[in-house]
Amino acid sequence: MQQIPLLAQDHGGIRRRFRYSHSARSAGGRQDCMRPIHRPFGTSLPALVQPTALALLALGLTAGCGTTKTARTGPAAPRWFNSPPKAARSLYFVGSASGAFDEQTARELAVQKALSDLTVFCGAQIKSDFQSEEVERNGKLTQSVSLTVDIAGDELTIREAEIKASETGAGSDGTWDAYALIQWPKAQYEAVLASQRQRAERALAVFLEADAAAKRLQLAQAQDKLKEAKMILGPMKAQVPLKHRTFTNSGLLWDAVQALKSRLAELDKERRRVFHVAVLCAGQSTSCPSHRTGAVTSKVATLGFKVSATGVPPEVAGEIVTSSNPKQDASMRSAGFVLAVRYDGKLTAREDGFVFTHCGARGVVYDTDANRIVAVHEVKPMKAGHVHVKGALEKSCAKAEKNVMGWLDTTLPSFK
């Protein structure tokens, strides 16, 4: 593996710095099993046994090829690898590598894996290659490493990590194994914890907003806030204490985030199958016949949706059907959609004892979660006659209703 110098070697040979990349190469061996067979010149096998002997010889050679591969063995791990040291002011992390092409590459890989263990412990993600620097301390050369990590969007540099010990050795196939021990001051870890506490507090505040929005059945807002809280919290191996009666640490907060995510998914799935239905009649001398509402609710149910028992206030239904932005309340958000239909019937002529009316309609589907209209249908006024105004309105609005039913047949299935 090639070293890229960051700082030229000092004349005193005391301070050197290098940067290493994460790449490494491995190598394996190959064993040939076919060898020529020699016998004295001029000798031969008896004629009767030649075919049999040659066949057995060929079978033996075939069976021997490819089956003599031996398992690779390497140097034993040092004692500190399986039992890292413990200290009041330091943390220790170990890493290993095997099968590298050369000794230096094996050692660098082992150091990288130890640093990876350190970053996982902090709940971080590596953003840069590590930098290694040899520094004289108290008359001794020590090698310290640093790298930049990302903790839920916050960039942090891991400093003062020291390669406390490393061992290398060649395996039976000629490739190299290595083991590394990293020592890191607990003071540095405390700084990381302080950053994580701030993150956890921010995540808690956003999570509580998501929970409140879920209780108001504002699922889109709740999902957005929950996603933000999860991103802020990020991966944390250590549990950070929180000042909250229920969520006393970041581990409990993470569990609550996951639980709310599942609950929102179930709520959304259930709500998307439910319709509020409102049917209005305008321009008629009498109230809207109940069978108009019954026809719409029956069609919604036939198409595989549930009809909410909660009614929509007439003024809200009027705002929806005129493409206005309605003022939502919690009861309205208990369903995924509002279907509002308005029939407009009016007297247009009287001739020879007959009354003629025209009736049109408008249907609107409103998405309560997205807070917007997602489908609109207009029915042009249709004419009908009868001896009574009521009868004429019934006939003309029945024609419009048939048109509305056809629109529902083609439109509502797209919301499943």
Backbone hydrogen bonds, N-H to C=O, Kabsch-Sander energy under -0.5 kcal/mol:
donor,donor_aa,acceptor,acceptor_aa,energy
4,I,19,R,-1.3
6,L,17,R,-1.2
7,L,17,R,-1.0
10,D,15,R,-1.3
13,G,10,D,-1.4
16,R,134,E,-1.0
17,R,7,L,-0.8
18,F,132,S,-2.7
19,R,4,I,-1.3
20,Y,130,F,-1.5
27,A,99,G,-1.1
43,T,40,P,-1.7
49,V,46,P,-0.6
50,Q,46,P,-1.3
53,A,49,V,-2.8
54,L,50,Q,-2.7
55,A,51,P,-2.3
56,L,52,T,-2.4
57,L,53,A,-2.5
58,A,54,L,-2.5
59,L,55,A,-2.3
60,G,56,L,-2.5
61,L,57,L,-2.2
62,T,58,A,-2.3
63,A,59,L,-2.5
64,G,60,G,-1.6
65,C,61,L,-1.2
67,T,64,G,-1.0
81,F,78,P,-1.3
82,N,78,P,-0.8
82,N,79,R,-0.5
83,S,79,R,-1.4
87,A,90,S,-0.7
91,L,184,W,-2.8
93,F,182,I,-2.2
95,G,180,A,-1.9
97,A,178,A,-2.1
100,A,176,W,-2.3
101,F,25,R,-1.4
106,A,102,D,-1.9
107,R,103,E,-2.1
108,E,104,Q,-2.4
109,L,105,T,-2.4
110,A,106,A,-2.1
111,V,107,R,-2.2
112,Q,108,E,-2.5
113,K,109,L,-2.3
114,A,110,A,-1.9
115,L,111,V,-2.4
116,S,112,Q,-2.3
117,D,113,K,-2.0
118,L,114,A,-1.7
119,T,115,L,-2.4
120,V,116,S,-2.3
121,F,117,D,-1.9
122,C,118,L,-1.4
123,G,119,T,-0.7
123,G,120,V,-0.9
124,A,119,T,-2.8
125,Q,150,D,-2.1
127,K,148,T,-2.8
128,S,148,T,-1.3
131,Q,146,S,-2.9
132,S,18,F,-2.3
133,E,144,S,-2.7
134,E,16,R,-3.0
135,V,133,E,-0.6
135,V,142,T,-3.0
137,R,135,V,-0.6
137,R,140,K,-3.7
140,K,137,R,-1.7
142,T,135,V,-3.0
142,T,140,K,-0.5
144,S,133,E,-2.7
144,S,142,T,-0.6
145,V,161,A,-3.4
146,S,131,Q,-1.8
147,L,158,I,-1.3
149,V,156,L,-3.7
150,D,125,Q,-3.1
151,I,154,D,-3.0
152,A,150,D,-0.6
154,D,151,I,-1.8
155,E,153,G,-0.6
156,L,149,V,-2.8
158,I,147,L,-3.1
158,I,156,L,-0.6
159,R,157,T,-0.6
161,A,145,V,-1.2
162,E,183,Q,-3.1
163,I,143,Q,-2.9
164,K,162,E,-1.2
164,K,181,L,-2.0
165,A,181,L,-1.3
167,E,179,Y,-2.2
169,G,177,D,-2.1
171,G,175,T,-3.7
172,S,73,T,-3.1
174,G,171,G,-1.6
176,W,100,A,-2.8
177,D,169,G,-3.1
178,A,97,A,-2.5
179,Y,167,E,-2.5
180,A,95,G,-2.6
181,L,165,A,-2.7
182,I,93,F,-3.4
183,Q,162,E,-3.1
184,W,91,L,-2.9
186,K,89,R,-2.3
188,Q,185,P,-0.8
189,Y,185,P,-1.3
190,E,186,K,-2.5
191,A,187,A,-1.4
192,V,188,Q,-1.6
193,L,189,Y,-2.5
194,A,190,E,-2.2
195,S,191,A,-1.7
196,Q,192,V,-2.3
197,R,193,L,-2.5
198,Q,194,A,-1.8
199,R,195,S,-2.1
200,A,196,Q,-3.0
201,E,197,R,-2.4
202,R,198,Q,-2.1
203,A,199,R,-2.9
204,L,200,A,-2.4
205,A,201,E,-2.0
206,V,202,R,-2.0
207,F,203,A,-2.5
208,L,204,L,-2.4
209,E,205,A,-1.3
210,A,206,V,-2.1
211,D,207,F,-2.6
212,A,208,L,-2.1
213,A,209,E,-2.2
214,A,210,A,-2.1
215,K,211,D,-1.9
216,R,212,A,-1.3
217,L,214,A,-1.4
218,Q,213,A,-2.8
219,L,217,L,-1.4
222,A,218,Q,-2.4
223,Q,219,L,-2.8
224,D,220,A,-2.0
225,K,221,Q,-2.4
226,L,222,A,-2.5
227,K,223,Q,-2.2
228,E,224,D,-1.9
229,A,225,K,-2.5
230,K,226,L,-2.4
231,M,227,K,-2.0
232,I,228,E,-2.3
233,L,229,A,-2.5
234,G,230,K,-2.3
240,V,238,A,-0.6
242,L,248,T,-3.1
244,H,242,L,-1.5
248,T,246,T,-1.2
250,S,240,V,-2.2
253,L,249,N,-1.9
254,W,250,S,-2.4
255,D,251,G,-2.0
256,A,252,L,-2.1
257,V,253,L,-2.3
258,Q,254,W,-2.2
259,A,255,D,-2.3
260,L,256,A,-2.6
261,K,257,V,-2.0
262,S,258,Q,-1.9
263,R,259,A,-2.3
264,L,260,L,-2.8
265,A,261,K,-1.9
266,E,262,S,-2.1
267,L,263,R,-2.6
268,D,264,L,-2.8
269,K,265,A,-2.2
270,E,266,E,-2.4
271,R,267,L,-3.0
272,R,268,D,-2.1
273,R,270,E,-1.3
274,V,271,R,-2.1
275,F,306,K,-2.7
276,H,337,F,-2.7
278,A,339,L,-2.6
280,L,341,V,-3.2
282,A,343,Y,-3.3
292,R,289,P,-1.3
293,T,289,P,-0.8
294,G,290,S,-2.4
295,A,291,H,-2.1
296,V,292,R,-1.6
297,T,293,T,-2.6
298,S,294,G,-2.3
299,K,295,A,-1.7
300,V,296,V,-2.3
301,A,297,T,-2.2
302,T,298,S,-2.3
303,L,299,K,-1.6
304,G,301,A,-1.8
305,F,300,V,-1.8
306,K,273,R,-3.3
308,S,275,F,-3.1
308,S,306,K,-0.6
316,V,313,P,-0.6
317,A,313,P,-2.5
318,G,314,P,-2.4
319,E,315,E,-1.7
320,I,316,V,-2.1
321,V,317,A,-2.5
322,T,318,G,-1.2
323,S,320,I,-2.0
324,S,319,E,-3.6
328,Q,326,P,-0.8
333,R,329,D,-1.5
334,S,331,S,-0.8
335,A,332,M,-1.1
336,G,271,R,-1.9
336,G,274,V,-0.9
337,F,274,V,-1.5
338,V,366,Y,-2.2
339,L,276,H,-3.4
340,A,338,V,-0.7
340,A,364,V,-2.5
341,V,278,A,-2.6
342,R,362,R,-2.3
343,Y,280,L,-2.6
344,D,360,G,-2.6
345,G,282,A,-1.8
345,G,343,Y,-0.6
346,K,358,H,-2.3
348,T,356,F,-3.1
349,A,356,F,-1.7
351,E,354,F,-2.2
354,F,351,E,-2.5
355,V,386,H,-3.7
356,F,349,A,-3.4
357,T,384,A,-2.8
358,H,346,K,-2.2
359,C,382,M,-1.9
360,G,344,D,-2.4
361,A,379,V,-1.6
362,R,342,R,-1.9
363,G,377,H,-2.8
364,V,340,A,-2.5
365,V,375,A,-2.6
366,Y,338,V,-2.8
366,Y,364,V,-0.5
367,D,372,R,-2.9
368,T,336,G,-1.8
368,T,366,Y,-0.7
369,D,336,G,-0.7
371,N,367,D,-1.4
372,R,367,D,-1.4
374,V,365,V,-2.7
375,A,365,V,-1.2
377,H,363,G,-2.5
379,V,361,A,-3.1
380,K,378,E,-0.5
382,M,359,C,-2.1
384,A,357,T,-2.1
386,H,355,V,-2.3
392,A,388,H,-2.4
393,L,389,V,-2.8
394,E,390,K,-2.2
395,K,391,G,-2.1
396,S,392,A,-2.5
397,C,393,L,-2.7
398,A,394,E,-1.6
399,K,395,K,-1.3
400,A,396,S,-1.6
401,E,397,C,-2.6
402,K,398,A,-1.9
403,N,399,K,-1.5
404,V,400,A,-2.1
405,M,401,E,-2.5
406,G,402,K,-1.7
407,W,403,N,-1.8
408,L,404,V,-2.3
409,D,405,M,-2.0
410,T,406,G,-1.3
411,T,407,W,-1.8
412,L,408,L,-1.8
414,S,411,T,-1.4
415,F,412,L,-2.3
416,K,413,P,-1.3
